[in-house]
């Protein structure tokens, strides 16, 4: 079970293609992982969401989501080699 104490963030980014490439590499290497997806435009800012107050004009759809991949600490080095860092 992934917890704060036994896992480490392997990658954080906004590129969905790279996110899927890394997940495929981890699957191929047999390394367990967990991921989170965060929508920055849906963050609450007091009187509603950021997108509701400011709009989304000029914000690229690719930059709205932030992806993060976690692996066990013991597998961090192995995962780095698996994704060719």
C-alpha positions in Angstrom: 0.0 0.0 0.0 1.4 3.4 -1.0 1.7 5.8 1.9 3.5 9.1 2.5 6.2 7.3 4.4 7.1 4.5 1.9 6.6 6.3 -1.5 8.5 8.9 -3.5 7.4 11.1 -6.4 9.1 9.9 -9.6 7.8 12.5 -12.0 5.6 15.6 -12.1 4.6 17.3 -15.3 1.9 18.5 -17.6 2.7 16.4 -20.7 0.1 13.6 -21.0 2.1 11.8 -23.7 5.2 11.6 -21.4 2.9 10.6 -18.5 1.7 7.6 -20.5 5.2 6.7 -21.7 6.5 6.6 -18.2 3.5 4.4 -17.0 4.1 2.0 -19.9 7.8 1.8 -19.0 6.9 1.0 -15.3 4.4 -1.6 -16.4 7.0 -3.3 -18.7 9.5 -3.3 -15.9 7.0 -4.7 -13.4 7.4 -1.7 -11.0 4.2 -0.9 -9.0 3.2 2.8 -9.1 0.4 5.2 -8.2 -0.6 8.4 -10.0 -2.4 11.6 -9.3 -4.0 14.1 -11.7 -4.6 17.6 -10.5 -6.7 20.2 -12.4 -5.3 23.6 -11.7 -8.2 25.5 -13.2 -10.7 23.9 -10.8 -9.0 25.1 -7.7 -11.2 27.0 -5.3 -10.3 30.6 -4.7 -12.8 31.9 -2.1 -15.8 32.7 -4.3 -15.7 29.9 -6.7 -13.2 28.2 -8.9 -10.3 29.9 -10.7 -11.8 29.1 -14.1 -15.2 30.4 -12.9 -13.8 33.7 -11.7 -11.1 34.4 -14.4 -12.1 32.2 -17.3 -9.8 30.0 -19.3 -9.0 32.3 -22.3 -5.4 32.0 -23.2 -4.7 29.0 -21.0 -3.6 26.0 -23.0 -5.7 22.8 -22.4 -2.5 20.9 -22.1 -1.4 23.0 -19.2 -4.6 22.6 -17.1 -3.7 19.2 -15.7 -0.7 18.3 -13.7 0.3 14.6 -13.5 2.4 13.0 -10.7 3.7 9.4 -10.6 4.7 7.8 -7.3 6.7 4.6 -6.7 8.0 2.8 -3.6 11.2 4.3 -2.2 12.9 1.0 -2.6 12.0 1.0 -6.4 13.0 4.6 -7.1 16.4 3.9 -8.6 15.1 1.0 -10.6 12.2 3.1 -11.9 14.7 5.8 -12.9 16.6 3.3 -15.1 13.3 1.9 -16.5 12.2 5.4 -17.8 15.8 6.3 -19.0 16.5 9.2 -16.8 
